[in-house]
Amino acid sequence: MGLIVQKFGGSSVADAEGMKRVANRIVATKKAGHQVVVVVSAMGDTTDELIDLANQVSPLPNGRELDMLLTAGERISMALLAMAIANLGHEARSFTGSQAGIITTSAHGRARVIDVTPGRIQEALKEGAIAIVAGFQGVSQDTNDITTLGRGGSDTTAVALAAALEADVCEIYTDVDGIFSADPRVVPTARKLNTVTYEEMLELAASGAKVLHLRCVEYARRYDLPIHVRSSFSNKEGTWVVKDHPEGGKMEQAIIAGIAHDKSEAKITIVGVPDRTGVAARIFQAIADADINVDMIVQNVSAAATGLTDISFTLPKTEGANATSVLQRIQGEIGFQSIQYDDQIGKLSLIGAGMRSHPGVTATFFACLSEAGVNIEMISTSEIRISIVCRASDLEKGVRSAHTAFDLDADQVEAVVYGGTGR
Amino acid sequence: MGLIVQKFGGSSVADAEGMKRVANRIVATKKAGHQVVVVVSAMGDTTDELIDLANQVSPLPNGRELDMLLTAGERISMALLAMAIANLGHEARSFTGSQAGIITTSAHGRARVIDVTPGRIQEALKEGAIAIVAGFQGVSQDTNDITTLGRGGSDTTAVALAAALEADVCEIYTDVDGIFSADPRVVPTARKLNTVTYEEMLELAASGAKVLHLRCVEYARRYDLPIHVRSSFSNKEGTWVVKDHPEGGKMEQAIIAGIAHDKSEAKITIVGVPDRTGVAARIFQAIADADINVDMIVQNVSAAATGLTDISFTLPKTEGANATSVLQRIQGEIGFQSIQYDDQIGKLSLIGAGMRSHPGVTATFFACLSEAGVNIEMISTSEIRISIVCRASDLEKGVRSAHTAFDLDADQVEAVVYGGTGR
């Protein structure tokens, strides 16, 4: 008997059939003797359709009104889900983000959770009901306006609620069986991971793995809340995201938990930058002021003869045009020679808490890439991650060779992808 | 410079084009120097589509959840309308029923407005913004749950808000040019009325005219709030619903304001009822206990020989089966002979404050029906209305003959019907 928060994405509740399947699963959990809180996203493509409508009436929709519009999506799915559960003979009550006490900042479209005051949820649970909560939304503390949490928002809602309710576990239902050692579409022999640590999951999410969003993992780590990532289409055990790998598994714990890859970034190289104190700071301040997230940064040793150096960094392709124009504006002030923009890159990351105690990881990694004929253009490391940038066209080849080199291949194909992706 | 509440139905905002057209009209009112509060219904068929979805997951959706679901419709339309207005360079803020302070009973699907506390609306107006309010919805005083107001709910929202804000006028936009002397689809020469009194409008609405709902007219009368019913597709002056016909027009005021007809009712005749004190009361108490609304009631003089009488009443066809089974249950107790159910009837009503001082109205009415070959089956009168029941197949013939007999025909066809009907 525990308290379980279950989150279902848009692809799990895309139509009435999906609603009923999910309702059955929720009721099964309830019947097993647990208290159940469900967080649900908007049905299928609802959010995209609403954004289309907004663009039809306004080229640049106001943030407050866009949030008001988009939150209608979860309102529809949570009410339908509550009805489907009631139809199975169990009481379910739906709550908007505001009713569930998800208090946020007032930054429309990317609000952050400040506080969770789930009084109405606790009351519903006490009365034996299943609580259904709209994901992705909250209410701003200052203006009392409806807000949305941005990408991955429903996962964040689920984890934030689970933490506030001191739930035993937050189950994130998706259309794959869990977290894999690599993207099964690229590496058919990818292995489902039984456990991943918060740190590994953070590095995986930051490196391009799409299953869980960074913010929700950060939240779970802060409250030491176990996340169970599993499929809404099967009853298989999925992947547990926890503080440490279990004791029993430590001996045979792989050095590398997984390999992530990402084709969504571009590389900008600023050529001929004067090697003076404060120049890099000035450049990245200008980039930050334009609200652009930079990922990897590499600065070469300057050539003594010229006193000039090159600075390269990667960033989301969608920010490329913006960053280029920001740099052009400060070219005169900084005095660099030119800007090179390259959107044909791929990023490949090895992640694993085990690599801390295995100094040979980097050597093995680079050797296998070399054998596969993959040229390394940039390198960046953390304590439990090594990332390299290569040509986009070499990326999948690199993923497969590293997967084999670190002995991650399963004996058979384990992954089944059931549907699209939720929010 | 005044405060105007404008209500737009679902057919006016059925798509992005409609949104933009309505936004232009709202901005024109604002530019003319008025403060503007807009009440909007769900887009086009949204509500029906949501009800379809609900029926797909549950045969009998829970009232609380159905209200949660349906209110998503207005949320979408109000946010889009606010964006369309912003796109014209004017600030607009959307508010849910709850945010607008529409406080109701907790009767889901048919909540009644208890109080209106429009603090956020007044604040928005003070800051120069246009306020957009979701029609049809409120929040229950007791449970803090989302409620809906039932049929005609958006009109009620508009009038209730206008009264609370002490607005100068509540404009109800629709797809016809106003209130007509008869249904233009039946009487092509029907005349648009410049003014109708609250009393006349109440009788018209109760007698089958669909343009304004009973509850909103009752509300307007209570607060002496002028309603202007007009087309969202043209700039023509529509029909004013007010306390009295204007002084200047009194001399030439028609005896009859309009003719309404209704095919949605059925007639039940209880044959051979013992003519004892309390029997009718017992019958209609049983009907009322089943929440069935009865319209006309006629009891014949009992035949002295038998001590038995017949009682006939009309009611919505949708309640027919329910009422019949209620009566069958009490047949033994009351001791009547049989029940006759007839759903092939039509109701024709003459309405006009002028008939108070014109005793000949009834005679003229019955004579014209007789000439047209329409047989009268039931009669019911109020101070400003005469209704008769006839065969459904004779109804339109009766409407046309009465329209002519009371000199209501316009010189030319005035009515244009632009689209479907809103909520």
Interface residues (C-beta under 8 A of the other chain):
Chain A: A16 M19 K20 A23 L50 L53 A54 Q56 V57 S58 P59 L60 P61 N62 R64 E65 L66 M68 L69 T71 A72 G73 R75 I76 M78 A79 L80 L81 A82 M83 A84 A86 N87 A92 R93 S94 Q99 R120 N144
Chain B: A16 M19 K20 A23 L50 L53 A54 Q56 V57 S58 P59 L60 P61 N62 R64 E65 L66 M68 L69 T71 A72 G73 R75 I76 M78 A79 L80 L81 A82 M83 A84 A86 N87 A92 R93 S94 Q99 N144
